[in-house]
């Protein structure tokens, strides 16, 4: 009886050990790559999976998006400016079997290819392009890195250049350039304002020249504004007196032209 119990106990322990070796749980964000005698036999989906102990071996591959930070690197741009840049790369495994069989360590391989591509692409770009058109640089980096990682079953979705650190001399030069640009815009705006004001004054002069009562009204309005200050004594002069004084001071030829012009105007 004791022998039977012992055998049953041994059998149960062996069965439990075999079951523990045969049962594999694959999480939702994982895929299980199964090798049988070292040969690929399939990729297991999330959930409860059974393999043949000793014969089969399962490798769990994480398929979630990985955020890879590229440490700051010194790069010499095409216009010979030394800058320090860092970047972030987002990628995920889309083919678990290739990620296991085509490359030893897809994480390390992706990191190194991102690093070398960052130096190569930024070295072929000018500083102005990197600062003003960073989206184009990011897209170019993403396409090149994704082209290298595609045979490994890795999809690079986004590459972003985070910070661009410039030398202090370059920062001072750019600040001076920006200040000069702002001064230029301010002068242009000021000149445009003076031009518009001159146009309006010229238009007002033409109106007053064609309609003398308008000048008299403007003269009276100016007197009212000056009198409102209360610190001046104003002696109004009739407009007819100003016209006579202007006629006396004007040259003879000018008076004749004005009289002729006035006669023609009256004829009209």
DABELHU-V844026 format. One record per residue. N is the residue number from 1. RES is the residue in one small letter. OMEGA is omega in whole degrees, 0 to 359 (none if undefined). NEAR is the number of other C-alpha atoms within 8 Angstrom. Layout:
# DABELHU-V844026
N;RES;OMEGA;NEAR / N;RES;OMEGA;NEAR
This chain:
# DABELHU-V844026
1;x;180;4 / 2;x;179;5 / 3;x;179;6 / 4;x;179;7 / 5;x;180;8 / 6;x;180;8 / 7;x;178;8 / 8;x;179;8 / 9;x;178;8 / 10;x;180;8 / 11;x;180;8 / 12;x;180;8 / 13;x;178;8 / 14;x;179;8 / 15;x;179;8 / 16;x;178;8 / 17;x;179;8 / 18;x;179;9 / 19;x;179;8 / 20;x;178;8 / 21;x;185;10 / 22;x;185;10 / 23;x;177;10 / 24;x;178;10 / 25;x;179;8 / 26;x;181;14 / 27;x;185;8 / 28;x;183;7 / 29;x;181;8 / 30;x;169;13 / 31;x;182;16 / 32;x;178;14 / 33;x;185;15 / 34;x;174;13 / 35;x;179;12 / 36;x;187;10 / 37;x;178;6 / 38;x;182;5 / 39;x;181;6 / 40;x;178;8 / 41;x;179;7 / 42;x;178;7 / 43;x;182;10 / 44;x;181;10 / 45;x;180;8 / 46;x;178;12 / 47;x;182;8 / 48;x;181;8 / 49;x;180;9 / 50;x;177;7 / 51;x;177;10 / 52;x;181;8 / 53;x;178;9 / 54;x;182;5 / 55;x;183;7 / 56;x;173;11 / 57;x;184;10 / 58;x;178;8 / 59;x;181;7 / 60;x;181;9 / 61;x;179;10 / 62;x;182;8 / 63;x;178;11 / 64;x;178;8 / 65;x;182;8 / 66;x;176;7 / 67;x;182;8 / 68;x;179;9 / 69;x;177;8 / 70;x;183;11 / 71;x;180;6 / 72;x;182;8 / 73;x;175;8 / 74;x;183;8 / 75;x;174;11 / 76;x;182;11 / 77;x;183;14 / 78;x;177;10 / 79;x;171;8 / 80;x;174;6 / 81;x;180;8 / 82;x;181;10 / 83;x;176;12 / 84;x;185;11 / 85;x;171;13 / 86;x;186;13 / 87;x;175;13 / 88;x;184;12 / 89;x;177;14 / 90;x;181;12 / 91;x;180;13 / 92;x;178;12 / 93;x;178;13 / 94;x;177;8 / 95;x;185;9 / 96;x;182;14 / 97;x;177;9 / 98;x;180;11 / 99;x;179;13 / 100;x;190;12 / 101;x;186;7 / 102;x;182;8 / 103;x;183;10 / 104;x;181;6 / 105;x;185;7 / 106;x;178;11 / 107;x;181;6 / 108;x;180;7 / 109;x;178;9 / 110;x;179;9 / 111;x;182;10 / 112;x;180;8 / 113;x;176;10 / 114;x;180;11 / 115;x;181;9 / 116;x;179;8 / 117;x;178;11 / 118;x;179;9 / 119;x;183;10 / 120;x;184;8 / 121;x;180;11 / 122;x;176;13 / 123;x;178;11 / 124;x;182;8 / 125;x;175;11 / 126;x;184;11 / 127;x;180;10 / 128;x;178;7 / 129;x;181;9 / 130;x;182;11 / 131;x;186;7 / 132;x;184;6 / 133;x;183;9 / 134;x;180;10 / 135;x;179;6 / 136;x;178;7 / 137;x;179;11 / 138;x;180;12 / 139;x;179;10 / 140;x;177;9 / 141;x;181;12 / 142;x;181;12 / 143;x;182;8 / 144;x;181;9 / 145;x;179;12 / 146;x;177;12 / 147;x;179;7 / 148;x;185;8 / 149;x;181;12 / 150;x;178;9 / 151;x;179;8 / 152;x;182;11 / 153;x;182;13 / 154;x;179;15 / 155;x;176;11 / 156;x;185;13 / 157;x;185;10 / 158;x;170;10 / 159;x;182;13 / 160;x;171;8 / 161;x;187;11 / 162;x;186;8 / 163;x;174;7 / 164;x;182;9 / 165;x;182;7 / 166;x;173;9 / 167;x;183;8 / 168;x;179;6 / 169;x;178;6 / 170;x;178;8 / 171;x;179;9 / 172;x;179;8 / 173;x;180;8 / 174;x;177;8 / 175;x;178;8 / 176;x;178;8 / 177;x;179;8 / 178;x;179;8 / 179;x;178;8 / 180;x;178;8 / 181;x;178;8 / 182;x;178;8 / 183;x;179;8 / 184;x;179;8 / 185;x;180;8 / 186;x;179;8 / 187;x;178;8 / 188;x;179;8 / 189;x;179;8 / 190;x;179;8 / 191;x;177;8 / 192;x;179;8 / 193;x;178;8 / 194;x;178;8 / 195;x;179;8 / 196;x;179;8 / 197;x;179;8 / 198;x;177;8 / 199;x;179;8 / 200;x;179;8 / 201;x;178;8 / 202;x;177;8 / 203;x;178;8 / 204;x;179;8 / 205;x;179;8 / 206;x;179;8 / 207;x;181;9 / 208;x;179;11 / 209;x;181;8 / 210;x;185;6 / 211;x;183;8 / 212;x;178;8 / 213;x;177;7 / 214;x;177;9 / 215;x;180;10 / 216;x;178;9 / 217;x;178;8 / 218;x;178;8 / 219;x;179;8 / 220;x;178;8 / 221;x;177;8 / 222;x;177;8 / 223;x;179;10 / 224;x;180;8 / 225;x;179;8 / 226;x;180;9 / 227;x;181;11 / 228;x;180;6 / 229;x;173;7 / 230;x;181;6 / 231;x;181;5 / 232;x;175;7 / 233;x;187;5 / 234;x;175;6 / 235;x;182;4 / 236;x;177;5 / 237;x;179;6 / 238;x;181;6 / 239;x;179;7 / 240;x;177;6 / 241;x;177;8 / 242;x;179;9 / 243;x;178;8 / 244;x;179;8 / 245;x;178;8 / 246;x;178;8 / 247;x;179;8 / 248;x;183;7 / 249;x;182;6 / 250;x;176;8 / 251;x;183;7 / 252;x;181;6 / 253;x;180;6 / 254;x;180;8 / 255;x;180;10 / 256;x;179;8 / 257;x;180;8 / 258;x;179;8 / 259;x;179;8 / 260;x;178;8 / 261;x;178;8 / 262;x;178;8 / 263;x;179;8 / 264;x;180;8 / 265;x;180;7 / 266;x;179;6 / 267;x;178;5 / 268;x;none;4
